[in-house]
Amino acid sequence: MAGICAVAMLLILAIPETVMRRRGSGIFDVEMVRTPERAAHVLDTLGDGGRRALTWSLIGDFGFIVAYTSFAVLACIAVGKALASARPGFARLARHFAAAAVIAAVADCIENANLLAILVDSPRSPYPQIAFVAACIKFALIFGALAYAAIGGVLVLRSRTNPA
């Protein structure tokens, strides 16, 4: 169910993303601004309509955070349980990768808060820098958790088709 919710949120978030891309910058461009100057440039490029779309994207992203984090945590835990006897060393990593997904969610919230501050206040320091660092942490941790779940899923399938 968490996976379905995450996909549904992605489809919803595609609407403001399309509006923003038509104006020259997508959400990834905004997440990676890094400097006040770059943030100001991206906001100028987006214009009023793109900024409204960005606002909706950031607000909607909080729902996506809940969905993708739930999916990643549950997938890691499921892999850990499924491989507990066949690959106990790999299975023990499940809780660490599940925790990484939760930390990624916290980083995503910090990122969003700082991007919203850029919109509401101004693109001045430290908002772009904090958003950038938080985004990098988020991507590294969530991709790690999802990679663990995917590799673990393959190992589960292999153990079921080729029992030892």
Legacy VTK file of the C-alpha trace (Angstrom):
# vtk DataFile Version 3.0
C-alpha trace
ASCII
DATASET POLYDATA
POINTS 164 float
0.000 0.000 0.000
2.842 2.419 0.823
4.315 1.837 -2.634
0.983 2.600 -4.295
0.681 5.800 -2.250
4.210 6.831 -3.259
3.436 6.292 -6.944
0.142 8.192 -6.583
1.967 11.105 -4.954
4.533 11.103 -7.754
1.732 11.358 -10.297
0.160 14.249 -8.390
3.520 16.011 -8.049
4.038 15.667 -11.813
1.476 18.450 -12.284
3.465 21.269 -10.622
6.673 19.726 -12.009
5.316 20.131 -15.553
4.426 23.770 -14.894
7.893 24.434 -13.481
9.701 22.659 -16.322
7.794 24.720 -18.886
9.274 27.756 -17.171
12.816 26.389 -17.229
13.485 24.610 -13.921
12.206 21.456 -12.287
12.214 20.527 -8.628
15.662 18.906 -8.862
17.078 22.193 -10.196
15.555 23.994 -7.217
16.903 21.427 -4.733
20.416 21.833 -6.125
20.665 25.660 -6.201
23.414 25.778 -3.509
23.909 29.572 -3.593
21.705 32.630 -3.083
22.627 33.861 -6.562
21.599 30.613 -8.217
18.405 30.505 -6.140
17.501 34.049 -7.229
18.161 33.120 -10.860
15.957 30.013 -10.665
13.142 31.963 -8.980
13.364 34.687 -11.640
13.246 32.049 -14.374
10.186 30.407 -12.827
8.200 33.622 -12.595
5.006 33.916 -10.554
3.296 30.842 -12.051
6.370 28.679 -11.552
6.743 29.884 -7.977
3.134 28.956 -7.235
3.782 25.526 -8.758
6.947 25.207 -6.649
4.972 26.066 -3.520
2.408 23.369 -4.312
5.198 20.923 -5.110
6.930 21.529 -1.788
3.706 21.282 0.202
2.695 18.113 -1.651
6.142 16.671 -1.103
5.393 16.275 2.598
2.808 13.632 1.661
5.305 11.998 -0.670
7.863 11.909 2.155
5.471 9.904 4.317
4.706 7.528 1.444
8.266 6.861 0.246
9.608 6.559 3.781
6.907 4.068 4.728
7.626 2.059 1.596
11.396 2.039 2.131
11.169 1.147 5.835
8.672 -1.646 5.238
10.664 -2.992 2.279
13.894 -3.079 4.307
12.187 -4.797 7.233
10.514 -7.334 4.923
13.847 -8.163 3.294
15.487 -8.533 6.704
12.803 -10.934 7.891
12.768 -12.928 4.658
16.550 -13.405 4.693
17.009 -13.897 8.453
17.924 -17.559 8.130
19.379 -17.705 4.598
21.601 -14.614 4.858
21.701 -13.467 8.483
24.520 -10.955 7.957
22.646 -9.195 5.162
19.395 -9.410 7.111
20.928 -7.698 10.151
21.529 -4.607 8.011
17.776 -4.145 7.488
17.207 -2.025 10.570
20.142 0.250 9.669
18.823 0.873 6.176
15.294 1.372 7.546
16.720 3.970 9.933
18.552 5.581 7.006
15.202 5.981 5.235
13.770 7.755 8.286
16.800 10.054 8.481
16.362 10.748 4.748
12.788 11.834 5.474
13.989 14.226 8.175
16.569 15.651 5.754
13.836 16.042 3.126
11.692 18.013 5.600
14.662 20.254 6.432
15.274 20.737 2.716
11.628 21.624 2.061
11.507 24.053 4.975
14.530 25.893 3.627
13.180 25.936 0.066
9.904 27.353 1.387
11.937 29.964 3.279
13.580 30.945 -0.008
10.125 31.443 -1.503
8.606 33.302 1.457
11.602 35.266 2.731
14.319 35.562 0.096
17.023 33.444 -1.517
19.584 34.648 1.017
22.011 32.527 2.992
21.834 30.077 4.653
18.616 28.731 3.050
20.049 27.519 -0.280
23.096 25.957 1.351
21.076 24.119 4.001
18.564 22.925 1.386
21.398 21.628 -0.810
23.163 19.727 1.995
19.857 18.281 3.215
18.967 17.202 -0.345
22.329 15.450 -0.768
21.880 13.627 2.537
18.311 12.686 1.580
19.290 11.293 -1.814
22.251 9.316 -0.476
20.295 7.730 2.362
17.058 6.961 0.526
18.884 5.529 -2.480
20.942 3.390 -0.103
17.809 2.083 1.617
16.053 1.401 -1.681
19.156 -0.293 -3.096
19.324 -2.532 -0.016
15.642 -3.414 -0.438
16.063 -4.088 -4.172
19.179 -6.247 -3.744
17.504 -8.022 -0.851
14.403 -8.586 -2.973
16.525 -10.235 -5.647
18.211 -12.409 -3.019
14.810 -13.430 -1.625
13.583 -14.387 -5.103
16.782 -16.307 -5.832
16.554 -18.200 -2.536
12.989 -19.212 -3.336
13.761 -20.395 -6.873
17.090 -22.030 -5.981
16.743 -23.477 -2.466
20.058 -24.582 -0.971
LINES 1 165
164 0 1 2 3 4 5 6 7 8 9 10 11 12 13 14 15 16 17 18 19 20 21 22 23 24 25 26 27 28 29 30 31 32 33 34 35 36 37 38 39 40 41 42 43 44 45 46 47 48 49 50 51 52 53 54 55 56 57 58 59 60 61 62 63 64 65 66 67 68 69 70 71 72 73 74 75 76 77 78 79 80 81 82 83 84 85 86 87 88 89 90 91 92 93 94 95 96 97 98 99 100 101 102 103 104 105 106 107 108 109 110 111 112 113 114 115 116 117 118 119 120 121 122 123 124 125 126 127 128 129 130 131 132 133 134 135 136 137 138 139 140 141 142 143 144 145 146 147 148 149 150 151 152 153 154 155 156 157 158 159 160 161 162 163
